[in-house]
Amino acid sequence: RYGAKNHNSSCWVRVSAAWAGNQLGAMHVPRIGQEVIVDFLGGDPDQPICTGRVYNQMNTPPWALPAQQALSGFRSRELKPGGGNSAAGRSNHLVLDDTEQKIQAQIKSDHQHSSLSLGHITRIEDNAGRKDHRGEGFELRTDGHGAVRAKDGLIISTEGRPNANGHITDLSETAARLQNGQSQHDSLGDLAMQHQAQEEGDQGDVAHAIEAQNKAIAGDGKTEGKFPELSEPHLVLTSPAGIESTTPQSTHQHSGQHHAITSG
């Protein structure tokens, strides 16, 4: 009651958690200025324990009520001198939005406005909660740098798999189109040799390289317990409608071995 409202204002008290184990569990350390509920084990005044925290007129919920009652989750605050219990400053949040017909999930950091949004995407900012609608699906975005890495291979595709059916690496349509491209390349190479436009064997290495790459992408199904695709760490871009690339600056493509382009 008469303390300086710092870490020396009371004795150290254990805080209960929803989940606690040996270097595992949930961790939400009370911050200076928060209202806590203190109980005493067995009624012993020498064994206080913090059993929870409550909101009050000085510590309001992370999203305004009752207007934002569809929001649940966590919102933290950057820990600065003074305890990190200020209503201002940068924050992180994990939000589950159960608004009727507009559900979404968000994980967001105010640093570089980095976020992953899933579902019916609506902006959630500060205490006001839901703001403008921004689209449907998913968005992974940041004002800083971004990187996507997958050691065993990566597929970026607009081929539909409704309701998440099929294996995550299924690319049967892509493998079929690549096989058709390989066959076309082989046929054109044979025609070029027949009309003496190329020496015999000029396209042999190219054909073998394309065939090996296609097999690595399609897979052979010999790996027990695994889906056959991507037996090598390829990056596969695929779309049933088209792939477009544009830049106001320069485009640089390099192949250390062969560069094959087929159409038709």
ZADO-1210 file (C-alpha; in nm, 4 decimals, padded with zeros to 6 digits):
<atoms>
<atom x="00.0000" y="00.0000" z="00.0000" code="ARG" pos="1"/>
<atom x="00.2822" y="00.2383" z="00.0858" code="TYR" pos="2"/>
<atom x="00.5390" y="00.0940" z="-00.1553" code="GLY" pos="3"/>
<atom x="00.7172" y="00.2747" z="-00.4356" code="ALA" pos="4"/>
<atom x="00.5405" y="00.0573" z="-00.6933" code="LYS" pos="5"/>
<atom x="00.8546" y="-00.1247" z="-00.7994" code="ASN" pos="6"/>
<atom x="01.0006" y="-00.4740" z="-00.7580" code="HIS" pos="7"/>
<atom x="01.0849" y="-00.3979" z="-00.3949" code="ASN" pos="8"/>
<atom x="00.7300" y="-00.3044" z="-00.2923" code="SER" pos="9"/>
<atom x="00.6451" y="-00.6531" z="-00.1628" code="SER" pos="10"/>
<atom x="00.7988" y="-00.9889" z="-00.0938" code="CYS" pos="11"/>
<atom x="00.8543" y="-01.2191" z="-00.3884" code="TRP" pos="12"/>
<atom x="00.5411" y="-01.4266" z="-00.4524" code="VAL" pos="13"/>
<atom x="00.4996" y="-01.7290" z="-00.6763" code="ARG" pos="14"/>
<atom x="00.2537" y="-01.6865" z="-00.9622" code="VAL" pos="15"/>
<atom x="00.0243" y="-01.9669" z="-01.0725" code="SER" pos="16"/>
<atom x="00.0139" y="-02.0515" z="-01.4431" code="ALA" pos="17"/>
<atom x="-00.2260" y="-02.2385" z="-01.6674" code="ALA" pos="18"/>
<atom x="00.0562" y="-02.4781" z="-01.7465" code="TRP" pos="19"/>
<atom x="00.3859" y="-02.5237" z="-01.5636" code="ALA" pos="20"/>
<atom x="00.6615" y="-02.7846" z="-01.5900" code="GLY" pos="21"/>
<atom x="01.0374" y="-02.8215" z="-01.6010" code="ASN" pos="22"/>
<atom x="01.1387" y="-02.5479" z="-01.8487" code="GLN" pos="23"/>
<atom x="00.8022" y="-02.5741" z="-02.0212" code="LEU" pos="24"/>
<atom x="00.4560" y="-02.4291" z="-01.9820" code="GLY" pos="25"/>
<atom x="00.2890" y="-02.0876" z="-02.0063" code="ALA" pos="26"/>
<atom x="00.4641" y="-01.7724" z="-01.8864" code="MET" pos="27"/>
<atom x="00.2996" y="-01.4364" z="-01.8194" code="HIS" pos="28"/>
<atom x="00.4945" y="-01.2487" z="-01.5516" code="VAL" pos="29"/>
<atom x="00.2835" y="-00.9827" z="-01.3726" code="PRO" pos="30"/>
<atom x="00.4010" y="-00.6307" z="-01.4458" code="ARG" pos="31"/>
<atom x="00.4206" y="-00.3309" z="-01.2166" code="ILE" pos="32"/>
<atom x="00.0799" y="-00.1659" z="-01.1888" code="GLY" pos="33"/>
<atom x="-00.1307" y="-00.4727" z="-01.2628" code="GLN" pos="34"/>
<atom x="-00.3922" y="-00.5858" z="-01.0116" code="GLU" pos="35"/>
<atom x="-00.3354" y="-00.9409" z="-00.8889" code="VAL" pos="36"/>
<atom x="-00.5273" y="-01.1819" z="-00.6681" code="ILE" pos="37"/>
<atom x="-00.3229" y="-01.3184" z="-00.3777" code="VAL" pos="38"/>
<atom x="-00.4242" y="-01.6291" z="-00.1852" code="ASP" pos="39"/>
<atom x="-00.2508" y="-01.8093" z="00.1007" code="PHE" pos="40"/>
<atom x="-00.1794" y="-02.1809" z="00.0906" code="LEU" pos="41"/>
<atom x="-00.3655" y="-02.3468" z="00.3761" code="GLY" pos="42"/>
<atom x="-00.4475" y="-02.0013" z="00.5099" code="GLY" pos="43"/>
<atom x="-00.0819" y="-01.9573" z="00.6095" code="ASP" pos="44"/>
<atom x="00.0218" y="-01.5880" z="00.5819" code="PRO" pos="45"/>
<atom x="00.3795" y="-01.7040" z="00.5238" code="ASP" pos="46"/>
<atom x="00.2790" y="-01.8860" z="00.2038" code="GLN" pos="47"/>
<atom x="00.1244" y="-01.6288" z="-00.0301" code="PRO" pos="48"/>
<atom x="00.0624" y="-01.7198" z="-00.3930" code="ILE" pos="49"/>
<atom x="-00.0636" y="-01.5089" z="-00.6821" code="CYS" pos="50"/>
<atom x="-00.3564" y="-01.6945" z="-00.8374" code="THR" pos="51"/>
<atom x="-00.4599" y="-01.4534" z="-01.1088" code="GLY" pos="52"/>
<atom x="-00.4979" y="-01.1019" z="-01.2443" code="ARG" pos="53"/>
<atom x="-00.8032" y="-00.8856" z="-01.3060" code="VAL" pos="54"/>
<atom x="-00.8906" y="-00.5816" z="-01.5150" code="TYR" pos="55"/>
<atom x="-01.0003" y="-00.2561" z="-01.3536" code="ASN" pos="56"/>
<atom x="-01.0486" y="00.1098" z="-01.4453" code="GLN" pos="57"/>
<atom x="-00.6707" y="00.1544" z="-01.4635" code="MET" pos="58"/>
<atom x="-00.6036" y="-00.1723" z="-01.6469" code="ASN" pos="59"/>
<atom x="-00.8586" y="-00.2132" z="-01.9234" code="THR" pos="60"/>
<atom x="-00.8819" y="-00.5167" z="-02.1580" code="PRO" pos="61"/>
<atom x="-00.6579" y="-00.5264" z="-02.4678" code="PRO" pos="62"/>
<atom x="-00.9577" y="-00.4664" z="-02.6967" code="TRP" pos="63"/>
<atom x="-01.2489" y="-00.2376" z="-02.6140" code="ALA" pos="64"/>
<atom x="-01.5586" y="-00.4027" z="-02.4696" code="LEU" pos="65"/>
<atom x="-01.8361" y="-00.4739" z="-02.5415" code="PRO" pos="66"/>
<atom x="-01.7740" y="-00.3742" z="-02.9044" code="ALA" pos="67"/>
<atom x="-01.4839" y="-00.6186" z="-02.9507" code="GLN" pos="68"/>
<atom x="-01.6300" y="-00.9154" z="-02.7623" code="GLN" pos="69"/>
<atom x="-01.5642" y="-01.1433" z="-03.0633" code="ALA" pos="70"/>
<atom x="-01.1880" y="-01.1062" z="-03.0122" code="LEU" pos="71"/>
<atom x="-00.9918" y="-01.3369" z="-02.7843" code="SER" pos="72"/>
<atom x="-00.6218" y="-01.3959" z="-02.7473" code="GLY" pos="73"/>
<atom x="-00.3080" y="-01.2276" z="-02.6161" code="PHE" pos="74"/>
<atom x="-00.1673" y="-00.8793" z="-02.6483" code="ARG" pos="75"/>
<atom x="00.1660" y="-00.7928" z="-02.4907" code="SER" pos="76"/>
<atom x="00.3501" y="-00.4627" z="-02.4593" code="ARG" pos="77"/>
<atom x="00.7122" y="-00.3711" z="-02.5205" code="GLU" pos="78"/>
<atom x="00.8903" y="-00.3890" z="-02.1845" code="LEU" pos="79"/>
<atom x="01.0359" y="-00.0469" z="-02.1138" code="LYS" pos="80"/>
<atom x="01.1556" y="00.1201" z="-01.7911" code="PRO" pos="81"/>
<atom x="00.8518" y="00.1521" z="-01.5674" code="GLY" pos="82"/>
<atom x="00.7202" y="-00.2019" z="-01.5991" code="GLY" pos="83"/>
<atom x="00.5773" y="-00.2343" z="-01.9498" code="GLY" pos="84"/>
<atom x="00.2175" y="-00.1850" z="-01.8319" code="ASN" pos="85"/>
<atom x="00.1596" y="00.1360" z="-02.0258" code="SER" pos="86"/>
<atom x="-00.1386" y="00.1712" z="-02.2578" code="ALA" pos="87"/>
<atom x="00.0936" y="00.3210" z="-02.5191" code="ALA" pos="88"/>
<atom x="00.3868" y="00.1869" z="-02.7153" code="GLY" pos="89"/>
<atom x="00.4560" y="-00.1070" z="-02.9425" code="ARG" pos="90"/>
<atom x="00.2971" y="-00.4461" z="-02.8869" code="SER" pos="91"/>
<atom x="00.2648" y="-00.8027" z="-03.0120" code="ASN" pos="92"/>
<atom x="-00.0639" y="-00.9862" z="-03.0417" code="HIS" pos="93"/>
<atom x="-00.2134" y="-01.3259" z="-03.1116" code="LEU" pos="94"/>
<atom x="-00.5825" y="-01.2833" z="-03.1903" code="VAL" pos="95"/>
<atom x="-00.8662" y="-01.5244" z="-03.2644" code="LEU" pos="96"/>
<atom x="-01.1525" y="-01.3298" z="-03.4206" code="ASP" pos="97"/>
<atom x="-01.4860" y="-01.5113" z="-03.3973" code="ASP" pos="98"/>
<atom x="-01.6991" y="-01.2469" z="-03.5689" code="THR" pos="99"/>
<atom x="-01.9938" y="-01.4215" z="-03.7373" code="GLU" pos="100"/>
<atom x="-01.9149" y="-01.5142" z="-04.0993" code="GLN" pos="101"/>
<atom x="-01.5845" y="-01.3244" z="-04.0710" code="LYS" pos="102"/>
<atom x="-01.3555" y="-01.5426" z="-03.8600" code="ILE" pos="103"/>
<atom x="-00.9809" y="-01.4943" z="-03.8721" code="GLN" pos="104"/>
<atom x="-00.6590" y="-01.5580" z="-03.6817" code="ALA" pos="105"/>
<atom x="-00.3682" y="-01.3163" z="-03.6576" code="GLN" pos="106"/>
<atom x="-00.0196" y="-01.3139" z="-03.5139" code="ILE" pos="107"/>
<atom x="00.1409" y="-00.9719" z="-03.5346" code="LYS" pos="108"/>
<atom x="00.4382" y="-00.7691" z="-03.4145" code="SER" pos="109"/>
<atom x="00.4362" y="-00.3903" z="-03.4338" code="ASP" pos="110"/>
<atom x="00.8058" y="-00.4045" z="-03.5228" code="HIS" pos="111"/>
<atom x="00.8190" y="-00.3527" z="-03.8991" code="GLN" pos="112"/>
<atom x="00.4428" y="-00.4239" z="-03.9012" code="HIS" pos="113"/>
<atom x="00.5163" y="-00.7943" z="-03.9409" code="SER" pos="114"/>
<atom x="00.2138" y="-01.0240" z="-03.9374" code="SER" pos="115"/>
<atom x="00.0514" y="-01.3475" z="-04.0492" code="LEU" pos="116"/>
<atom x="-00.3235" y="-01.3198" z="-04.1059" code="SER" pos="117"/>
<atom x="-00.5510" y="-01.6143" z="-04.1892" code="LEU" pos="118"/>
<atom x="-00.9165" y="-01.6237" z="-04.2921" code="GLY" pos="119"/>
<atom x="-01.1427" y="-01.3198" z="-04.3349" code="HIS" pos="120"/>
<atom x="-00.8642" y="-01.0650" z="-04.2969" code="ILE" pos="121"/>
<atom x="-00.9597" y="-00.7502" z="-04.1074" code="THR" pos="122"/>
<atom x="-00.7088" y="-00.5036" z="-03.9665" code="ARG" pos="123"/>
<atom x="-00.6796" y="-00.5186" z="-03.5873" code="ILE" pos="124"/>
<atom x="-00.4964" y="-00.2218" z="-03.4393" code="GLU" pos="125"/>
<atom x="-00.4467" y="-00.0950" z="-03.0831" code="ASP" pos="126"/>
<atom x="-00.7356" y="-00.0998" z="-02.8348" code="ASN" pos="127"/>
<atom x="-00.9968" y="-00.0200" z="-03.0990" code="ALA" pos="128"/>
<atom x="-00.9786" y="-00.3743" z="-03.2374" code="GLY" pos="129"/>
<atom x="-01.1374" y="-00.4559" z="-03.5742" code="ARG" pos="130"/>
<atom x="-01.1036" y="-00.1930" z="-03.8445" code="LYS" pos="131"/>
<atom x="-01.1077" y="-00.2147" z="-04.2264" code="ASP" pos="132"/>
<atom x="-01.1618" y="-00.5368" z="-04.4205" code="HIS" pos="133"/>
<atom x="-00.8520" y="-00.6267" z="-04.6265" code="ARG" pos="134"/>
<atom x="-00.9388" y="-00.9469" z="-04.8135" code="GLY" pos="135"/>
<atom x="-00.9799" y="-01.3216" z="-04.7666" code="GLU" pos="136"/>
<atom x="-00.7270" y="-01.6044" z="-04.7553" code="GLY" pos="137"/>
<atom x="-00.3870" y="-01.5468" z="-04.5987" code="PHE" pos="138"/>
<atom x="-00.1280" y="-01.2703" z="-04.5864" code="GLU" pos="139"/>
<atom x="00.2280" y="-01.2921" z="-04.4604" code="LEU" pos="140"/>
<atom x="00.3769" y="-00.9442" z="-04.4675" code="ARG" pos="141"/>
<atom x="00.6434" y="-00.7169" z="-04.3208" code="THR" pos="142"/>
<atom x="00.7947" y="-00.3752" z="-04.3805" code="ASP" pos="143"/>
<atom x="01.1349" y="-00.5374" z="-04.3251" code="GLY" pos="144"/>
<atom x="01.3115" y="-00.8268" z="-04.4957" code="HIS" pos="145"/>
<atom x="01.1428" y="-01.1606" z="-04.5657" code="GLY" pos="146"/>
<atom x="01.2794" y="-01.5072" z="-04.6357" code="ALA" pos="147"/>
<atom x="01.1180" y="-01.8420" z="-04.7219" code="VAL" pos="148"/>
<atom x="01.3449" y="-02.1438" z="-04.6850" code="ARG" pos="149"/>
<atom x="01.2688" y="-02.5139" z="-04.7255" code="ALA" pos="150"/>
<atom x="01.5677" y="-02.7497" z="-04.7223" code="LYS" pos="151"/>
<atom x="01.3869" y="-03.0409" z="-04.8918" code="ASP" pos="152"/>
<atom x="01.2126" y="-02.8390" z="-05.1640" code="GLY" pos="153"/>
<atom x="00.9514" y="-02.5662" z="-05.2089" code="LEU" pos="154"/>
<atom x="00.6313" y="-02.5463" z="-05.4150" code="ILE" pos="155"/>
<atom x="00.4621" y="-02.2153" z="-05.4939" code="ILE" pos="156"/>
<atom x="00.1395" y="-02.2980" z="-05.6735" code="SER" pos="157"/>
<atom x="-00.2066" y="-02.1715" z="-05.7646" code="THR" pos="158"/>
<atom x="-00.3267" y="-02.5249" z="-05.8471" code="GLU" pos="159"/>
<atom x="-00.6372" y="-02.5753" z="-05.6353" code="GLY" pos="160"/>
<atom x="-00.6695" y="-02.8375" z="-05.3625" code="ARG" pos="161"/>
<atom x="-01.0200" y="-02.7637" z="-05.2252" code="PRO" pos="162"/>
<atom x="-01.0640" y="-02.8113" z="-04.8500" code="ASN" pos="163"/>
<atom x="-00.6946" y="-02.8993" z="-04.8160" code="ALA" pos="164"/>
<atom x="-00.7366" y="-03.2381" z="-04.9865" code="ASN" pos="165"/>
<atom x="-00.4298" y="-03.4314" z="-05.0956" code="GLY" pos="166"/>
<atom x="-00.0707" y="-03.4377" z="-04.9807" code="HIS" pos="167"/>
<atom x="00.1038" y="-03.1025" z="-04.9352" code="ILE" pos="168"/>
<atom x="00.3616" y="-03.1806" z="-05.2064" code="THR" pos="169"/>
<atom x="00.1115" y="-03.3132" z="-05.4618" code="ASP" pos="170"/>
<atom x="00.1949" y="-03.1601" z="-05.8014" code="LEU" pos="171"/>
<atom x="00.0606" y="-03.4153" z="-06.0478" code="SER" pos="172"/>
<atom x="-00.0528" y="-03.1513" z="-06.3005" code="GLU" pos="173"/>
<atom x="00.2862" y="-02.9831" z="-06.2889" code="THR" pos="174"/>
<atom x="00.4742" y="-03.3095" z="-06.3375" code="ALA" pos="175"/>
<atom x="00.2543" y="-03.3936" z="-06.6382" code="ALA" pos="176"/>
<atom x="00.3175" y="-03.0554" z="-06.8016" code="ARG" pos="177"/>
<atom x="00.6923" y="-03.0853" z="-06.7470" code="LEU" pos="178"/>
<atom x="00.6856" y="-03.4332" z="-06.9010" code="GLN" pos="179"/>
<atom x="00.5034" y="-03.2941" z="-07.2056" code="ASN" pos="180"/>
<atom x="00.7657" y="-03.0217" z="-07.2337" code="GLY" pos="181"/>
<atom x="01.0428" y="-03.2803" z="-07.2199" code="GLN" pos="182"/>
<atom x="00.8775" y="-03.4860" z="-07.4967" code="SER" pos="183"/>
<atom x="00.8398" y="-03.1751" z="-07.7105" code="GLN" pos="184"/>
<atom x="01.2044" y="-03.0847" z="-07.6557" code="HIS" pos="185"/>
<atom x="01.3129" y="-03.4358" z="-07.7572" code="ASP" pos="186"/>
<atom x="01.0982" y="-03.4270" z="-08.0728" code="SER" pos="187"/>
<atom x="01.2285" y="-03.0866" z="-08.1813" code="LEU" pos="188"/>
<atom x="01.5854" y="-03.2030" z="-08.1218" code="GLY" pos="189"/>
<atom x="01.5290" y="-03.5078" z="-08.3426" code="ASP" pos="190"/>
<atom x="01.3806" y="-03.2895" z="-08.6183" code="LEU" pos="191"/>
<atom x="01.6765" y="-03.0524" z="-08.5984" code="ALA" pos="192"/>
<atom x="01.9189" y="-03.3423" z="-08.6483" code="MET" pos="193"/>
<atom x="01.7143" y="-03.4874" z="-08.9362" code="GLN" pos="194"/>
<atom x="01.7329" y="-03.1540" z="-09.1164" code="HIS" pos="195"/>
<atom x="02.1018" y="-03.1131" z="-09.0307" code="GLN" pos="196"/>
<atom x="02.0342" y="-02.8042" z="-08.8184" code="ALA" pos="197"/>
<atom x="02.2285" y="-02.9633" z="-08.5327" code="GLN" pos="198"/>
<atom x="02.4939" y="-03.2268" z="-08.4979" code="GLU" pos="199"/>
<atom x="02.3888" y="-03.5644" z="-08.3627" code="GLU" pos="200"/>
<atom x="02.4179" y="-03.5669" z="-07.9854" code="GLY" pos="201"/>
<atom x="02.4022" y="-03.1876" z="-07.9417" code="ASP" pos="202"/>
<atom x="02.0734" y="-03.2187" z="-07.7536" code="GLN" pos="203"/>
<atom x="02.1509" y="-03.5452" z="-07.5783" code="GLY" pos="204"/>
<atom x="02.2919" y="-03.3890" z="-07.2616" code="ASP" pos="205"/>
<atom x="02.0062" y="-03.1396" z="-07.2476" code="VAL" pos="206"/>
<atom x="01.7454" y="-03.4138" z="-07.2825" code="ALA" pos="207"/>
<atom x="01.9062" y="-03.6224" z="-07.0094" code="HIS" pos="208"/>
<atom x="01.9282" y="-03.3211" z="-06.7758" code="ALA" pos="209"/>
<atom x="01.5608" y="-03.2339" z="-06.8267" code="ILE" pos="210"/>
<atom x="01.4580" y="-03.5959" z="-06.7753" code="GLU" pos="211"/>
<atom x="01.6570" y="-03.6212" z="-06.4511" code="ALA" pos="212"/>
<atom x="01.5094" y="-03.2970" z="-06.3214" code="GLN" pos="213"/>
<atom x="01.1544" y="-03.4033" z="-06.4044" code="ASN" pos="214"/>
<atom x="01.2044" y="-03.7347" z="-06.2257" code="LYS" pos="215"/>
<atom x="01.3348" y="-03.5558" z="-05.9166" code="ALA" pos="216"/>
<atom x="01.0286" y="-03.3292" z="-05.9131" code="ILE" pos="217"/>
<atom x="00.7726" y="-03.6027" z="-05.9832" code="ALA" pos="218"/>
<atom x="00.9502" y="-03.8590" z="-05.7623" code="GLY" pos="219"/>
<atom x="00.9682" y="-04.2333" z="-05.8035" code="ASP" pos="220"/>
<atom x="00.7640" y="-04.3452" z="-05.5023" code="GLY" pos="221"/>
<atom x="01.0412" y="-04.5705" z="-05.3731" code="LYS" pos="222"/>
<atom x="01.0909" y="-04.3886" z="-05.0422" code="THR" pos="223"/>
<atom x="00.8907" y="-04.5850" z="-04.7882" code="GLU" pos="224"/>
<atom x="00.6434" y="-04.3841" z="-04.5832" code="GLY" pos="225"/>
<atom x="00.6892" y="-04.0637" z="-04.7850" code="LYS" pos="226"/>
<atom x="00.5092" y="-03.8966" z="-05.0722" code="PHE" pos="227"/>
<atom x="00.7194" y="-03.9299" z="-05.3896" code="PRO" pos="228"/>
<atom x="00.7398" y="-03.5639" z="-05.4984" code="GLU" pos="229"/>
<atom x="01.0545" y="-03.3545" z="-05.4580" code="LEU" pos="230"/>
<atom x="01.3198" y="-03.6179" z="-05.4063" code="SER" pos="231"/>
<atom x="01.5627" y="-03.3269" z="-05.4567" code="GLU" pos="232"/>
<atom x="01.5297" y="-02.9722" z="-05.3153" code="PRO" pos="233"/>
<atom x="01.3766" y="-02.8037" z="-05.6199" code="HIS" pos="234"/>
<atom x="01.1890" y="-02.4734" z="-05.6236" code="LEU" pos="235"/>
<atom x="00.8727" y="-02.5277" z="-05.8294" code="VAL" pos="236"/>
<atom x="00.6514" y="-02.2442" z="-05.9565" code="LEU" pos="237"/>
<atom x="00.3250" y="-02.3627" z="-06.1087" code="THR" pos="238"/>
<atom x="-00.0067" y="-02.2100" z="-06.2145" code="SER" pos="239"/>
<atom x="-00.2976" y="-02.3233" z="-06.4349" code="PRO" pos="240"/>
<atom x="-00.3566" y="-01.9645" z="-06.5506" code="ALA" pos="241"/>
<atom x="-00.0135" y="-01.8135" z="-06.6049" code="GLY" pos="242"/>
<atom x="00.3063" y="-01.6883" z="-06.4436" code="ILE" pos="243"/>
<atom x="00.3996" y="-01.3236" z="-06.4830" code="GLU" pos="244"/>
<atom x="00.7209" y="-01.1471" z="-06.3845" code="SER" pos="245"/>
<atom x="00.7901" y="-00.7748" z="-06.4101" code="THR" pos="246"/>
<atom x="01.0341" y="-00.5197" z="-06.2729" code="THR" pos="247"/>
<atom x="01.1142" y="-00.1563" z="-06.3592" code="PRO" pos="248"/>
<atom x="01.4830" y="-00.2463" z="-06.3297" code="GLN" pos="249"/>
<atom x="01.6690" y="-00.5550" z="-06.4570" code="SER" pos="250"/>
<atom x="01.6016" y="-00.9301" z="-06.4699" code="THR" pos="251"/>
<atom x="01.8883" y="-01.1765" z="-06.4291" code="HIS" pos="252"/>
<atom x="01.8593" y="-01.5494" z="-06.4962" code="GLN" pos="253"/>
<atom x="02.1529" y="-01.7868" z="-06.4820" code="HIS" pos="254"/>
<atom x="02.1879" y="-02.1614" z="-06.5321" code="SER" pos="255"/>
<atom x="02.5167" y="-02.3296" z="-06.4537" code="GLY" pos="256"/>
<atom x="02.4329" y="-02.6061" z="-06.7010" code="GLN" pos="257"/>
<atom x="02.1335" y="-02.6045" z="-06.9381" code="HIS" pos="258"/>
<atom x="01.8500" y="-02.3558" z="-06.9869" code="HIS" pos="259"/>
<atom x="01.5439" y="-02.5083" z="-07.1572" code="ALA" pos="260"/>
<atom x="01.2328" y="-02.3121" z="-07.2561" code="ILE" pos="261"/>
<atom x="00.9440" y="-02.4850" z="-07.4364" code="THR" pos="262"/>
<atom x="00.5976" y="-02.3652" z="-07.5336" code="SER" pos="263"/>
<atom x="00.2999" y="-02.4947" z="-07.7269" code="GLY" pos="264"/>
</atoms>
